[in-house]
Amino acid sequence: MKKLKITLVKSPIGYKYDQKDTVKRLGLRKLNSTVIKDDVPQIRGMIRKVRHLVKVEEIEE
């Protein structure tokens, strides 16, 4: 199964609450923090919402 490596590259400060909440629910706390998530439609939707704040890489496992 594919995995996604998600890195927070821009601070959510100054953006709407729902975008801040989405970043938090992805598990990203600090700038340049990274999480690895399964490549599922729910996670893709969350990434799409905050695509201007994160960097995404696909990794194979």
FIGUNU-213203 format. One record per residue: residue number from 1; chain; x, y, z of N, C-alpha, C in turn. Coordinates in Angstrom, 2 decimals, always signed. Example, Ala and Ser with C-alpha at 12.3 -4.5 7.8 and 13.67 -1.06 7.14 Angstrom:
<pts>
{n=1; chain=A; n_east=+13.19; n_north=-5.69; n_up=+7.80; ca_east=+12.30; ca_north=-4.50; ca_up=+7.80; c_east=+13.20; c_north=-3.30; c_up=+7.80}
{n=2; chain=A; n_east=+12.85; n_north=-2.25; n_up=+7.08; ca_east=+13.67; ca_north=-1.06; ca_up=+7.14; c_east=+12.90; c_north=+0.03; c_up=+7.87}
</pts>
This chain:
<pts>
{n=1; chain=A; n_east=+0.83; n_north=-1.18; n_up=+0.00; ca_east=+0.00; ca_north=+0.00; ca_up=+0.00; c_east=+0.88; c_north=+1.25; c_up=+0.00}
{n=2; chain=A; n_east=+0.44; n_north=+2.25; n_up=-0.74; ca_east=+1.19; ca_north=+3.50; ca_up=-0.79; c_east=+1.01; c_north=+4.29; c_up=+0.50}
{n=3; chain=A; n_east=+2.03; n_north=+5.05; n_up=+0.82; ca_east=+1.99; ca_north=+5.93; ca_up=+1.99; c_east=+2.30; c_north=+7.35; c_up=+1.51}
{n=4; chain=A; n_east=+1.88; n_north=+8.32; n_up=+2.30; ca_east=+2.14; ca_north=+9.72; ca_up=+2.00; c_east=+2.98; c_north=+10.32; c_up=+3.12}
{n=5; chain=A; n_east=+4.05; n_north=+10.99; n_up=+2.75; ca_east=+4.88; ca_north=+11.70; ca_up=+3.71; c_east=+4.46; c_north=+13.16; c_up=+3.63}
{n=6; chain=A; n_east=+3.88; n_north=+13.68; n_up=+4.72; ca_east=+3.31; ca_north=+15.03; ca_up=+4.74; c_east=+4.15; c_north=+15.90; c_up=+5.67}
{n=7; chain=A; n_east=+4.63; n_north=+17.03; n_up=+5.16; ca_east=+5.46; ca_north=+17.94; ca_up=+5.93; c_east=+4.82; c_north=+19.32; c_up=+5.96}
{n=8; chain=A; n_east=+4.74; n_north=+19.91; n_up=+7.14; ca_east=+4.20; ca_north=+21.26; ca_up=+7.30; c_east=+5.29; c_north=+22.26; c_up=+6.96}
{n=9; chain=A; n_east=+5.11; n_north=+23.02; n_up=+5.88; ca_east=+6.15; ca_north=+23.95; ca_up=+5.43; c_east=+5.77; c_north=+25.42; c_up=+5.62}
{n=10; chain=A; n_east=+4.50; n_north=+25.68; n_up=+5.98; ca_east=+4.07; ca_north=+27.05; ca_up=+6.21; c_east=+3.13; c_north=+27.06; c_up=+7.41}
{n=11; chain=A; n_east=+3.25; n_north=+28.07; n_up=+8.25; ca_east=+2.45; ca_north=+28.15; ca_up=+9.47; c_east=+0.98; c_north=+28.41; c_up=+9.15}
{n=12; chain=A; n_east=+0.07; n_north=+27.74; n_up=+9.87; ca_east=-1.36; ca_north=+27.99; ca_up=+9.67; c_east=-1.88; c_north=+29.24; c_up=+10.38}
{n=13; chain=A; n_east=-0.99; n_north=+29.96; n_up=+11.08; ca_east=-1.40; ca_north=+31.19; ca_up=+11.76; c_east=-1.91; c_north=+32.19; c_up=+10.71}
{n=14; chain=A; n_east=-3.05; n_north=+32.77; n_up=+10.97; ca_east=-3.63; ca_north=+33.75; ca_up=+10.05; c_east=-4.61; c_north=+33.15; c_up=+9.07}
{n=15; chain=A; n_east=-4.75; n_north=+31.81; n_up=+9.07; ca_east=-5.71; ca_north=+31.14; ca_up=+8.20; c_east=-6.95; c_north=+30.79; c_up=+9.00}
{n=16; chain=A; n_east=-8.00; n_north=+30.40; n_up=+8.30; ca_east=-9.27; ca_north=+30.09; ca_up=+8.96; c_east=-9.11; c_north=+28.92; c_up=+9.94}
{n=17; chain=A; n_east=-10.00; n_north=+28.90; n_up=+10.93; ca_east=-9.96; ca_north=+27.88; ca_up=+11.98; c_east=-10.01; c_north=+26.46; c_up=+11.41}
{n=18; chain=A; n_east=-10.86; n_north=+26.25; n_up=+10.39; ca_east=-10.99; ca_north=+24.89; ca_up=+9.85; c_east=-9.69; c_north=+24.40; c_up=+9.23}
{n=19; chain=A; n_east=-8.90; n_north=+25.31; n_up=+8.66; ca_east=-7.61; ca_north=+24.91; ca_up=+8.10; c_east=-6.61; c_north=+24.59; c_up=+9.21}
{n=20; chain=A; n_east=-6.62; n_north=+25.38; n_up=+10.28; ca_east=-5.76; ca_north=+25.10; ca_up=+11.43; c_east=-6.12; c_north=+23.74; c_up=+12.02}
{n=21; chain=A; n_east=-7.42; n_north=+23.46; n_up=+12.12; ca_east=-7.91; ca_north=+22.20; ca_up=+12.67; c_east=-7.50; c_north=+21.02; c_up=+11.79}
{n=22; chain=A; n_east=-7.55; n_north=+21.20; n_up=+10.48; ca_east=-7.16; ca_north=+20.14; ca_up=+9.56; c_east=-5.68; c_north=+19.81; c_up=+9.72}
{n=23; chain=A; n_east=-4.84; n_north=+20.84; n_up=+9.84; ca_east=-3.40; ca_north=+20.62; ca_up=+10.05; c_east=-3.19; c_north=+19.83; c_up=+11.34}
{n=24; chain=A; n_east=-3.91; n_north=+20.20; n_up=+12.39; ca_east=-3.78; ca_north=+19.52; ca_up=+13.69; c_east=-4.24; c_north=+18.07; c_up=+13.59}
{n=25; chain=A; n_east=-5.33; n_north=+17.84; n_up=+12.87; ca_east=-5.86; ca_north=+16.47; ca_up=+12.74; c_east=-4.98; c_north=+15.58; c_up=+11.87}
{n=26; chain=A; n_east=-4.18; n_north=+16.19; n_up=+11.01; ca_east=-3.21; ca_north=+15.41; ca_up=+10.25; c_east=-2.05; c_north=+14.97; c_up=+11.15}
{n=27; chain=A; n_east=-1.94; n_north=+15.58; n_up=+12.32; ca_east=-0.87; ca_north=+15.22; ca_up=+13.25; c_east=+0.33; c_north=+16.13; c_up=+13.16}
{n=28; chain=A; n_east=+0.17; n_north=+17.25; n_up=+12.47; ca_east=+1.28; ca_north=+18.20; ca_up=+12.30; c_east=+1.19; c_north=+19.26; c_up=+13.39}
{n=29; chain=A; n_east=+2.23; n_north=+19.38; n_up=+14.19; ca_east=+2.20; ca_north=+20.32; ca_up=+15.31; c_east=+3.10; c_north=+21.53; c_up=+15.07}
{n=30; chain=A; n_east=+4.36; n_north=+21.30; n_up=+14.70; ca_east=+5.31; ca_north=+22.38; ca_up=+14.53; c_east=+5.73; c_north=+22.49; c_up=+13.07}
{n=31; chain=A; n_east=+6.28; n_north=+23.64; n_up=+12.72; ca_east=+6.79; ca_north=+23.85; ca_up=+11.38; c_east=+7.85; c_north=+22.80; c_up=+11.06}
{n=32; chain=A; n_east=+7.85; n_north=+22.27; n_up=+9.86; ca_east=+8.76; ca_north=+21.24; ca_up=+9.39; c_east=+8.56; c_north=+19.89; c_up=+10.06}
{n=33; chain=A; n_east=+7.46; n_north=+19.70; n_up=+10.79; ca_east=+7.16; ca_north=+18.38; ca_up=+11.33; c_east=+6.62; c_north=+17.51; c_up=+10.20}
{n=34; chain=A; n_east=+6.86; n_north=+16.21; n_up=+10.30; ca_east=+6.49; ca_north=+15.28; ca_up=+9.24; c_east=+5.71; c_north=+14.11; c_up=+9.82}
{n=35; chain=A; n_east=+4.69; n_north=+13.67; n_up=+9.09; ca_east=+3.94; ca_north=+12.47; ca_up=+9.46; c_east=+3.83; c_north=+11.58; c_up=+8.22}
{n=36; chain=A; n_east=+3.64; n_north=+10.30; n_up=+8.46; ca_east=+3.43; ca_north=+9.35; ca_up=+7.36; c_east=+2.04; c_north=+8.76; c_up=+7.53}
{n=37; chain=A; n_east=+1.22; n_north=+8.90; n_up=+6.51; ca_east=-0.17; ca_north=+8.44; ca_up=+6.54; c_east=-0.43; c_north=+7.52; c_up=+5.36}
{n=38; chain=A; n_east=-1.45; n_north=+6.66; n_up=+5.49; ca_east=-1.89; ca_north=+5.83; ca_up=+4.38; c_east=-2.49; c_north=+6.71; c_up=+3.29}
{n=39; chain=A; n_east=-2.33; n_north=+6.27; n_up=+2.05; ca_east=-2.88; ca_north=+7.01; ca_up=+0.90; c_east=-4.33; c_north=+6.59; c_up=+0.71}
{n=40; chain=A; n_east=-5.23; n_north=+7.26; n_up=+1.44; ca_east=-6.67; ca_north=+6.98; ca_up=+1.35; c_east=-7.39; c_north=+8.27; c_up=+0.98}
{n=41; chain=A; n_east=-8.60; n_north=+8.18; n_up=+0.43; ca_east=-9.32; ca_north=+9.39; ca_up=+0.00; c_east=-9.54; c_north=+10.42; c_up=+1.11}
{n=42; chain=A; n_east=-9.75; n_north=+9.95; n_up=+2.34; ca_east=-9.99; ca_north=+10.89; ca_up=+3.44; c_east=-8.76; c_north=+11.76; c_up=+3.69}
{n=43; chain=A; n_east=-7.59; n_north=+11.17; n_up=+3.69; ca_east=-6.35; ca_north=+11.92; ca_up=+3.91; c_east=-6.08; c_north=+12.83; c_up=+2.72}
{n=44; chain=A; n_east=-6.34; n_north=+12.34; n_up=+1.49; ca_east=-6.15; ca_north=+13.17; ca_up=+0.29; c_east=-7.03; c_north=+14.42; c_up=+0.36}
{n=45; chain=A; n_east=-8.25; n_north=+14.27; n_up=+0.86; ca_east=-9.15; ca_north=+15.42; ca_up=+0.99; c_east=-8.63; c_north=+16.43; c_up=+1.99}
{n=46; chain=A; n_east=-8.08; n_north=+15.94; n_up=+3.10; ca_east=-7.51; ca_north=+16.84; ca_up=+4.11; c_east=-6.31; c_north=+17.59; c_up=+3.54}
{n=47; chain=A; n_east=-5.50; n_north=+16.88; n_up=+2.78; ca_east=-4.32; ca_north=+17.50; ca_up=+2.15; c_east=-4.76; c_north=+18.57; c_up=+1.16}
{n=48; chain=A; n_east=-5.80; n_north=+18.27; n_up=+0.38; ca_east=-6.29; ca_north=+19.23; ca_up=-0.61; c_east=-6.73; c_north=+20.53; c_up=+0.05}
{n=49; chain=A; n_east=-7.32; n_north=+20.42; n_up=+1.23; ca_east=-7.80; ca_north=+21.60; ca_up=+1.95; c_east=-6.66; c_north=+22.51; c_up=+2.40}
{n=50; chain=A; n_east=-5.50; n_north=+21.92; n_up=+2.73; ca_east=-4.37; ca_north=+22.72; ca_up=+3.24; c_east=-3.15; c_north=+22.58; c_up=+2.33}
{n=51; chain=A; n_east=-3.38; n_north=+22.37; n_up=+1.05; ca_east=-2.28; ca_north=+22.12; ca_up=+0.11; c_east=-1.28; c_north=+23.27; c_up=+0.04}
{n=52; chain=A; n_east=-1.70; n_north=+24.49; n_up=+0.40; ca_east=-0.81; ca_north=+25.64; ca_up=+0.38; c_east=+0.09; c_north=+25.69; c_up=+1.61}
{n=53; chain=A; n_east=-0.15; n_north=+24.81; n_up=+2.58; ca_east=+0.64; ca_north=+24.79; ca_up=+3.82; c_east=+1.56; c_north=+23.58; c_up=+3.95}
{n=54; chain=A; n_east=+1.33; n_north=+22.56; n_up=+3.13; ca_east=+2.08; ca_north=+21.31; ca_up=+3.29; c_east=+2.81; c_north=+20.91; c_up=+2.01}
{n=55; chain=A; n_east=+3.80; n_north=+20.02; n_up=+2.20; ca_east=+4.49; ca_north=+19.39; ca_up=+1.07; c_east=+4.22; c_north=+17.90; c_up=+1.19}
{n=56; chain=A; n_east=+3.85; n_north=+17.27; n_up=+0.09; ca_east=+3.47; ca_north=+15.84; ca_up=+0.12; c_east=+4.36; c_north=+15.05; c_up=-0.82}
{n=57; chain=A; n_east=+4.84; n_north=+13.90; n_up=-0.32; ca_east=+5.62; ca_north=+12.99; ca_up=-1.15; c_east=+4.99; c_north=+11.60; c_up=-1.03}
{n=58; chain=A; n_east=+4.93; n_north=+10.88; n_up=-2.15; ca_east=+4.45; ca_north=+9.52; ca_up=-2.13; c_east=+5.63; c_north=+8.59; c_up=-1.88}
{n=59; chain=A; n_east=+5.45; n_north=+7.63; n_up=-0.97; ca_east=+6.50; ca_north=+6.65; ca_up=-0.72; c_east=+5.90; c_north=+5.25; c_up=-0.82}
{n=60; chain=A; n_east=+6.70; n_north=+4.32; n_up=-1.25; ca_east=+6.26; ca_north=+2.93; ca_up=-1.39; c_east=+6.71; c_north=+2.12; c_up=-0.16}
{n=61; chain=A; n_east=+5.85; n_north=+1.22; n_up=+0.27; ca_east=+6.23; ca_north=+0.34; ca_up=+1.37; c_east=+5.95; c_north=-1.09; c_up=+1.01}
</pts>
